[in-house]
Amino acid sequence: MSSTSDALLILRQAVKSKEPISFSNKDGPCTSLLNATHLVISGTSLPKSSPTRYRKPGAAPSDFYSIEAIYLAWLLRDAPGAEYMKQAREHGLAVGFVSVTERKSVVDWLEDKISGHERIAPLSSAEPSGTPPGTPPRPTGQGLPTTPRNRTHAAESPPKRRYVADSHDIEVVKKIRQNEVELKDRNTVLRGIKPNNFSAVRTAYSEKLKKLKEASRSGGASSHTTAPTTMDAKLLARKARHNYPIIMISSSPTALITMHNVKKFLQESTFEPSQEARAHAAAEGNTRPEDMIPIYRKRTTIDSSGKETETQARYFIVDSVEALQKFGADAWDRVVCVMTTGQAWQFRPYKWNEPRQLFHHVKGIYVTWSNDPPNPKTKDWNVTELKIDPHRRHVDKSVVAHFWKTLDTWIQANKPSLMA
């Protein structure tokens, strides 16, 4: 290809001399590059799909940009990257346009800001017109039998070119592949490369489960036959009673929660002043309250399948160490909560009579009026305030619900065996 007919040089000369570049198609001149089939540069009409000598990066040695791609890169040289790629796709160059990073070097060469470029193949006069430089020479057809069919095929279309890879490009591709990083997503990371076989674990645990089932059957049968002879009904009831959690309250007559009103407060979620509750009990003939009061509450649990199960939980309320001793020697292990009025004398007969030590083993609840000022004595105690409103009884339900939620959380964390 001569320098006078090279499309790339013609375009560069027009850009340097600021000559107008127009478009045409089969109907004649047109105003849009999208509708054009030819670029008219300096009086020369070039098909816009004509290959140039500008080789694409990372492509085969014979893969060159078209004159349309080179011109579009210069025409949109000042456009933002996103707008440039959008215009390139609209012109049908979805994969053949000059990349955003390559655009500047193309524009600099066209505007003669740089004298040469490593991807611009040199001109070669030995190559036929319209064939990009660097293309392997066409085979001459020597050695083929001269049959009429071969002669007809040669006359109709030129023989196929045999691709010969450039040795330099092969080395470049090898280096690129050595530095490639395989991208991974969450599926490929979690899939793993080593097949795992858990059959041994399944076999081992199936044997253990089988032995446990056999032991439970034999143990259940023996306990069923021997239970009536070893334990009477009173002993069973006594043992069951020892498994329920215990709440201790203050024995002070001025406490907000006493043995007179604790059941109505914790079980019915209604606060009644202690004096009024005592008067109602006396009117019914109950002059003295019980020293051990059972409290029942409904508790709803949700298993992993979403099924709700409603159970009735029982608690025992006592206000003295004497009453607590009726539960046996391990009664303090079942004490989960101590309600206090903020007076340290309440703890003197307890197993742990120092407040900081006591509230390390049990949940501390400081009962007070909602409008009372903070008590400085309880500042260093590990207690939760339970504020009762003096007048609004409709908020009692939320106060009691907060108490049970706090207590359940503490029991689950510290004494989960008492939650059963």
Secondary structure, 3 states (H helix, E strand, C coil): CCCCCCHHHHHHHHHHHCCCEEEEECCEEECCCCCCCEEEECCEEEECCCEEEEECCCCCCCCEEEHHHHHHHHHCCCCCHHHHHHHHHHCCCCCCCCCHHHHHHHHHHHCCCCCCCCCECCCCCCCCCCCCCCCCCCCCCCCCCCCHHHHHHHHHCCCCCCCCCCHHHHHHHHHHHHCCCCCCCHHHHHHCCCCCCCHHHHHHHHHHHHHHHHHHHHHHHHHHHHHHHHCCHHHHHHHHHCCCCEEECCCCCCCCCCCCCHHHHHHHCCCCCHHHHHHHHHHCCCCCCCCCEEEEEEEEEECCCCCEEEEEEEEEEECCHHHHHHHCCCHHHHEEEEEECCCHHHHCCCCCCCHHHHHHHCEEEEEEECCCCCCHHHCCCCEEEEEECCCCHHHHHHHHHHHHHHHHHHHHHHCHHHHC
